[in-house]
Amino acid sequence: TGLTGNPADLAMAAVLLLPFLLTWSEDSSRPWLHRGLAVILALAALITQTLTGVAALAALLVIWLIQKRSKRLWLTTLGLGALIVAVALAAGLGTRLLKASDRAQKGDWYRVFSARGDGWSAATEMIRERPLGGVGAANYTQLYYPSRLAWLTRHGGTGARAELASHFQWAHCEPLQLVAELGILGIVWMAAFVLAMVSIRKRAGPLLPLAVAAWAPFALLHYPSHLAVGLIPIALVLAHLIATTESPRTFQWRRARLPVTTVVVVLAIVAAGWQLRRVAVDLWIGGNELRLSMSGDLDPANRARLAAAIEAQILSRIQRLPSAAPTLWRTVGRARLVRREAAGAEAAFRTAYALWPHEDAEFYLGMSLVAQGRRGEGLQHLGRVCRTNPALARHINNEDLRRSVQDLVAAYNR
């Protein structure tokens, strides 16, 4: 899980590799090795306790058993499946399934789908506002918060997430996000892709239906094409399908071999350098935020000095890091709040919000306004952001202010 980001990502990485293992085992001299690895990956997916992973695994298993049409294999698979499920239930999957069942019986589909409705509603609002051309590729995360807020304003009510994390970087539904970002072009692209898969289904062999069964639940409830652990297996499946359905062609580029190799190596070095720089910047940003969050144990003078040092360090680099500027301005604003420079913090958070309308920017903008005695203005911003996720009110230490924000949020449900 640490390598993939969250349990659902780990389940996705495991399940999307299973179609290869199940098909390769048929042509291998050691099928037990492939099937043994398949059992391990299936167990890994179940232990994550993600319902999307369970659904994908079940769909994949059903398609595979239908393809085999072997009573002996059915019995063996059912036996292994029962063992795997028993281990997963012992690891806590049973509790998760019981909670999901109880919520479904009560009609609480919002929590059954783990608050994915937030991401879906924001994408729906983007489609409503720009149905033809979309909001632009990769702009979903930029417009998530204002779109979610606009949806709540039109339909009424508030969000209902149980955790402090609010922002959806992706819609958790690939087709929906594709239409939100690309509009009609996204619909045309999806239709063309489906037609291409249908046209090669007879020549593609057993891999195609297995891959579709594994991919579909994650495409509808997660974001496989936005993560390397999902995109790599998908690319391998597509490459295999092209290789098996197209006539092989050989290209002889004797003179171009050296230049092409050189270009590929240079591009690989540049890409690796760019990625390493991104990682270094992310570590630096995360380190600054961690130091700020842990500064509460220091005395006021040392806290102020630490915050001033972090602010100076960021301001000296922020012009060279335009893509990280919104996050950096939010950190600058928090550093200024630590130093009790509320007016400067307000300016930083307004700059951050202009660059990227994010929940954190509006929340701390409201806090900086309250710190200046502008309580009414601050409550407007705090009420807006806590409407999308009422749990954010827990960040407010002042009990009177927190109660006022909670009363304001409760009014949206009347």
C-alpha positions in Angstrom: 0.0 0.0 0.0 2.8 2.4 0.7 4.2 2.0 -2.8 0.8 2.4 -4.5 -0.7 5.2 -2.4 -3.8 3.7 -0.9 -5.5 0.2 -0.6 -7.6 0.7 -3.7 -4.5 1.4 -5.8 -2.9 -1.8 -4.5 -6.0 -3.8 -5.3 -6.1 -2.3 -8.8 -2.4 -3.1 -9.4 -3.0 -6.7 -8.3 -6.2 -7.4 -10.2 -5.1 -5.8 -13.5 -2.1 -8.2 -13.7 -4.3 -11.3 -13.2 -5.5 -11.6 -16.8 -1.9 -12.1 -18.0 -1.2 -14.8 -15.4 -4.4 -16.7 -16.1 -3.8 -16.7 -19.9 -0.1 -17.3 -19.8 -0.6 -20.3 -17.5 -2.3 -22.1 -20.5 0.9 -22.0 -22.7 3.4 -22.4 -19.9 5.4 -25.5 -19.1 5.0 -24.6 -15.4 1.3 -23.4 -15.1 1.5 -23.9 -11.3 3.9 -21.0 -11.1 1.5 -18.5 -12.9 -1.5 -19.8 -10.9 0.4 -19.6 -7.7 1.2 -15.9 -8.4 -2.4 -15.4 -9.3 -3.5 -16.7 -6.0 -1.1 -14.4 -4.2 -2.3 -11.3 -6.2 -6.0 -12.3 -5.5 -5.2 -12.5 -1.8 -3.5 -9.2 -1.9 -6.6 -7.6 -3.5 -8.9 -9.1 -0.9 -6.8 -8.1 2.0 -7.0 -4.4 1.0 -10.8 -4.7 1.9 -11.8 -2.5 -1.0 -15.2 -3.3 -2.5 -14.1 -2.2 -5.9 -11.3 -4.7 -5.8 -13.7 -7.5 -4.6 -16.1 -6.7 -7.5 -13.3 -6.7 -10.1 -11.9 -9.9 -8.7 -15.3 -11.6 -8.8 -16.1 -10.5 -12.3 -12.7 -11.7 -13.5 -13.1 -15.1 -11.8 -16.5 -15.6 -13.3 -15.3 -14.8 -16.9 -12.3 -17.1 -16.5 -14.3 -20.0 -15.2 -16.8 -19.6 -18.1 -14.0 -19.7 -20.6 -12.5 -22.8 -19.1 -15.7 -24.9 -18.9 -13.9 -27.5 -16.7 -15.7 -29.1 -13.7 -12.4 -30.0 -12.1 -11.1 -26.5 -12.5 -14.3 -25.1 -11.1 -14.0 -27.2 -8.0 -10.3 -26.4 -7.5 -11.0 -22.7 -8.0 -13.9 -22.7 -5.6 -11.7 -24.4 -3.0 -8.9 -22.0 -3.4 -11.4 -19.1 -3.5 -13.0 -20.2 -0.3 -9.5 -20.3 1.4 -8.6 -16.9 0.1 -12.0 -15.4 1.2 -11.6 -17.0 4.7 -8.2 -15.3 5.1 -9.6 -12.0 3.8 -12.6 -12.2 6.2 -10.2 -12.9 9.1 -8.3 -9.8 8.0 -11.4 -7.6 8.4 -13.1 -7.8 5.0 -16.3 -9.3 6.6 -16.7 -6.2 8.8 -16.4 -4.0 5.8 -19.0 -6.0 3.8 -21.4 -6.0 6.7 -21.1 -2.2 7.1 -21.7 -1.8 3.3 -24.7 -4.0 3.5 -26.2 -2.2 6.4 -25.7 1.2 4.7 -27.2 -0.1 1.5 -30.3 -1.3 3.4 -30.7 2.2 4.9 -30.3 3.8 1.5 -27.0 5.5 2.5 -25.4 4.9 -0.9 -23.1 7.9 -0.4 -21.1 6.0 2.2 -21.5 2.7 0.4 -19.5 4.3 -2.4 -17.1 5.9 0.0 -18.1 9.5 -0.7 -17.4 9.1 -4.5 -20.6 11.1 -5.0 -18.6 14.2 -4.3 -16.4 13.5 -7.3 -19.3 12.5 -9.5 -21.3 15.5 -8.6 -18.4 17.9 -9.4 -17.9 16.2 -12.8 -21.7 16.4 -13.5 -21.6 20.1 -12.8 -18.7 20.6 -15.2 -20.6 18.7 -17.9 -23.7 20.9 -17.2 -21.7 24.1 -17.5 -19.5 23.1 -20.5 -21.2 20.2 -22.3 -19.6 20.7 -25.8 -15.9 21.3 -25.3 -15.5 20.3 -21.6 -13.3 22.1 -19.1 -10.1 21.0 -20.7 -7.8 18.0 -20.3 -6.3 17.6 -16.8 -8.5 20.5 -15.5 -10.8 18.4 -13.3 -8.7 18.8 -10.2 -8.4 22.5 -10.8 -12.1 23.0 -10.9 -13.3 20.3 -8.5 -14.0 22.6 -5.5 -15.9 25.4 -7.3 -17.9 22.7 -9.3 -18.7 20.8 -6.1 -19.8 24.0 -4.4 -21.9 25.0 -7.4 -23.6 21.6 -7.4 -24.5 21.9 -3.7 -25.8 25.4 -4.2 -28.1 24.2 -7.0 -29.3 21.1 -5.2 -29.1 22.1 -1.6 -27.7 20.2 1.4 -24.1 19.7 2.4 -21.4 17.1 1.9 -21.2 14.2 4.3 -17.6 13.0 4.4 -16.4 11.5 7.6 -12.7 12.3 7.2 -10.9 15.7 6.9 -9.6 15.0 3.4 -11.8 16.9 1.0 -10.3 17.4 -2.4 -10.9 15.0 -5.3 -8.0 15.0 -7.7 -9.9 12.7 -10.0 -13.6 11.9 -10.4 -13.4 8.2 -9.4 -15.2 7.4 -12.7 -13.1 7.5 -15.8 -15.9 7.9 -18.4 -17.5 10.7 -16.4 -14.2 12.6 -16.0 -13.4 12.1 -19.7 -16.7 13.7 -20.7 -16.2 16.5 -18.1 -12.8 17.4 -19.5 -13.2 16.8 -23.2 -16.9 17.1 -23.8 -18.2 15.6 -27.0 -14.7 14.7 -28.1 -14.5 12.5 -25.0 -17.7 10.7 -26.0 -16.5 10.2 -29.5 -13.2 8.8 -28.2 -14.9 6.3 -25.9 -17.2 5.2 -28.7 -14.3 4.7 -31.1 -12.3 2.7 -28.4 -15.3 0.4 -27.7 -15.8 -0.2 -31.4 -12.1 -1.0 -31.9 -12.3 -3.6 -29.0 -15.5 -5.1 -30.4 -13.9 -5.4 -33.9 -11.0 -7.5 -32.6 -12.8 -9.6 -30.1 -12.8 -12.8 -32.2 -9.0 -12.5 -32.9 -8.0 -11.3 -29.5 -8.3 -14.6 -27.6 -9.2 -15.0 -24.0 -7.2 -12.0 -22.7 -9.6 -9.3 -23.9 -12.7 -10.4 -21.9 -10.6 -11.1 -18.8 -9.0 -7.6 -19.1 -12.3 -5.9 -19.5 -13.7 -7.7 -16.5 -10.8 -6.7 -14.4 -10.7 -3.1 -15.7 -14.4 -2.1 -15.8 -15.1 -1.9 -12.0 -12.0 0.3 -11.5 -12.8 2.4 -14.5 -16.3 3.1 -13.1 -15.3 3.5 -9.4 -11.6 4.5 -9.4 -9.0 6.0 -11.8 -6.7 3.4 -13.4 -5.6 5.6 -16.3 -4.3 8.2 -13.9 -1.8 6.0 -12.0 1.2 4.1 -13.3 0.2 1.0 -11.4 -3.0 1.0 -13.5 -1.8 2.5 -16.7 1.1 0.1 -17.2 -1.0 -3.1 -17.1 -3.6 -1.4 -19.4 -0.8 -0.5 -21.9 0.6 -4.0 -21.8 -2.9 -5.5 -22.6 -3.4 -3.1 -25.5 0.1 -3.9 -26.8 -0.6 -7.6 -26.6 -3.9 -7.2 -28.4 -2.3 -5.3 -31.2 0.5 -7.8 -31.5 -1.9 -10.8 -31.7 -4.5 -9.2 -34.1 -2.1 -7.4 -36.6 0.2 -9.1 -39.1 3.8 -8.8 -38.0 5.9 -6.3 -39.9 9.7 -5.9 -39.7 11.4 -2.5 -40.1 15.1 -2.3 -40.8 16.6 1.0 -39.9 20.3 0.3 -40.0 21.4 3.8 -40.6 18.8 5.3 -38.1 19.6 2.8 -35.4 22.3 5.0 -33.7 20.4 8.3 -33.9 17.1 6.7 -32.7 18.9 5.0 -29.8 20.5 8.3 -28.9 17.2 10.1 -28.9 15.5 7.5 -26.8 18.3 7.5 -24.2 18.3 11.3 -24.1 14.6 11.4 -23.6 14.8 8.8 -20.9 17.4 10.8 -19.1 15.4 14.0 -19.4 12.2 12.3 -18.2 14.0 10.7 -15.3 15.6 14.0 -14.3 12.2 15.8 -14.5 10.6 13.1 -12.4 13.4 13.2 -9.8 13.0 17.0 -9.6 9.3 16.6 -9.0 10.0 14.2 -6.2 12.5 16.5 -4.7 10.1 19.4 -4.8 7.3 17.3 -3.3 9.6 16.2 -0.4 10.7 19.8 0.2 7.0 21.0 0.3 6.0 18.2 2.5 8.9 18.8 4.8 8.0 22.4 5.2 4.4 21.6 6.0 5.4 18.9 8.5 7.7 21.3 10.3 4.9 23.9 10.5 2.4 21.4 11.8 4.9 20.2 14.5 5.9 23.7 15.5 3.1 23.7 18.1 5.5 22.1 20.6 7.9 25.0 20.4 7.7 28.2 22.4 6.2 31.3 20.6 9.6 32.9 19.8 11.0 29.7 18.2 7.7 29.0 16.4 7.9 32.5 14.8 11.5 32.1 13.8 10.8 28.7 12.2 7.8 30.1 10.3 9.8 33.1 9.1 12.6 30.8 7.9 10.1 28.6 6.0 8.4 31.7 4.4 11.8 33.2 3.3 12.9 29.9 1.8 9.7 29.5 -0.1 9.5 33.1 -1.4 13.1 32.8 -2.7 12.0 29.8 -4.9 8.4 30.3 -5.7 9.0 32.1 -9.0 11.0 29.1 -10.3 8.2 26.6 -9.4 5.0 27.9 -11.1 3.3 24.5 -11.0 3.7 24.3 -7.3 2.9 28.0 -6.6 -0.7 27.4 -5.3 0.5 24.9 -2.7 3.5 27.1 -1.8 1.4 30.2 -1.3 -0.9 28.2 1.1 2.2 27.2 3.1 3.3 30.8 3.2 -0.1 31.8 4.5 0.0 29.2 7.2 3.5 30.4 8.2 2.2 34.0 8.4 -0.7 32.8 10.6 1.8 31.1 12.9 3.6 34.5 13.2 0.3 36.2 13.8 0.5 38.3 10.6 -3.1 37.8 9.6 -3.2 40.5 6.9 -0.2 38.9 5.2 -1.8 35.5 5.5 -4.9 36.8 3.9 -3.0 38.1 0.9 -1.2 34.7 0.6 -4.4 32.7 0.7 -6.1 35.0 -1.8 -3.2 34.5 -4.2 -3.3 30.8 -3.7 -7.1 30.7 -4.3 -6.7 32.8 -7.5 -4.2 30.3 -8.8 -6.1 27.2 -7.7 -9.6 27.4 -6.0 -8.8 24.8 -3.3 -10.6 24.0 -0.1 -7.5 24.6 2.0 -7.0 28.1 0.5 -10.6 29.2 1.3 -10.6 27.6 4.8 -7.5 29.4 5.9 -8.6 32.6 4.2 -11.6 32.5 6.4 -9.4 31.9 9.5 -7.1 34.8 8.6 -10.1 37.1 8.2 -11.4 36.1 11.6 -8.0 36.7 13.1 -8.2 40.3 11.8 -11.6 40.8 13.5 -13.5 40.5 10.3 -15.7 37.7 11.7 -18.6 38.1 9.3 -16.4 37.8 6.2 -14.5 34.9 7.7 -17.7 33.0 8.4 -18.8 33.4 4.8 -15.7 31.6 3.6 -15.7 29.0 6.4 -19.3 28.2 5.9 -18.7 27.7 2.1 -15.8 25.3 2.5 -17.3 23.4 5.5 -20.5 23.0 3.4 -18.6 20.7 1.1 -17.1 18.8 4.0 -18.6 19.6 7.5 -15.8 17.6 9.1 -13.4 20.5 8.3 -14.9 22.4 11.2 -12.8 20.1 13.5 -9.8 22.2 12.4 -11.2 25.2 14.2 -9.8 25.4 17.7 -12.0 28.2 18.9 -15.2 26.6 20.3 -17.4 29.6 19.7 -16.3 30.0 16.1 -16.6 26.3 15.5 -20.1 26.3 16.8 -21.0 29.3 14.6 -19.7 27.5 11.5 -21.5 24.3 12.4 -24.8 26.2 12.8 -24.2 27.9 9.4 -23.6 24.5 7.8 -26.7 23.0 9.5 -28.8 25.8 8.0 -28.0 24.5 4.5 -29.9 21.3 5.3 -33.1 23.0 6.4 
